[in-house]
Amino acid sequence: MTTRPLIFTDIDGTLLDHFDYSFSDAIEVIEALNERHIPIIANTSKTFAEMEKLQQTIGFNSPFISENGAVVYIPIGYFDQQPEGTFTEGYYWVKEFCQPRQYWLELLNQHAQAFNDDFIGFSSLSVEALCELTDLSPDNAKLALIRHYAEPVLWQGNEANKQAFIELMTRVGANTLQGGRFLHVGGDSDKGKAMNWLADVYSKQYIAPVTTIALGDSGNDNAMLEAADLAIQIKSPVHPFPILTPQKQSIKSNECGPKGWAECIKKTLLSSSAESQLNQLPFGGA
């Protein structure tokens, strides 16, 4: 049976340029995918507030996964029926995968005081400070600070203390995930689990199997890339490709960021041989 492709994409450094946050090099390919009704689903560390604005900017009307797999937002009516296990909030059906941010803030306050000089928590950053750290505009920095499910920390201590901190957080029940700039402290959720759940919802909607194609550029994309039927590693100008298990079927872009994103999507989905290549994949998802 022919499968239906789903694109799950990281945002920062993958669909958006690492330095100027532009997606202009991917616009032509995004439009081609829209014409073919192939969903593009953001799977990102970004917040709901950031993603709602970005969805409007790029022109996406698909579901999106926020805060490193902590939550899925589905526009109400996107599927024929509200997916099981979701609740309604505003204009979205929402699926949560971990405890709220306040839980992790309290955990850090109770257990991580010995490391207070080693990191700066997101909750203590001002808009101006975040702008200096990330080159975000003030408006976008305000949106980035509105987090609901995890607490990113900027590590400033040495590597030995960082490993000790990670081990401590693991012992007290938190997961840690290194993003492009921040170490995220949160629950037992990840981009791969959220992707698989949403892919299953799509498969039930289509009444057909789906093929998950995941694109990412850094370590916090590993769970998504490993869980996908096809992993696409996007070249970064600031760090190496994500390290995947040897048996994982993957391709690597030659270009960085949105140029690499467009390059690989053209090769995978928009070339004359793309359909036959997809149907030969050893599917592992829904």
NORGI-V835279 format. One line per field, one symbol per residue. ss: DSSP state (2 for helix, 1 for strand, 0 for the rest). A space follows every 50 residues. Layout:
# NORGI-V835279
ss: ???
This chain:
# NORGI-V835279
ss: 00011111100100010000000222222222222000011110000222 22222222000001110000111110000000000011100111110000 22222222222022200011122200222222220002222222000000 11111000222222222222200011110000111100002222222222 22222200011111110022222222200111111000000000000001 111111222222222222220002222220000000
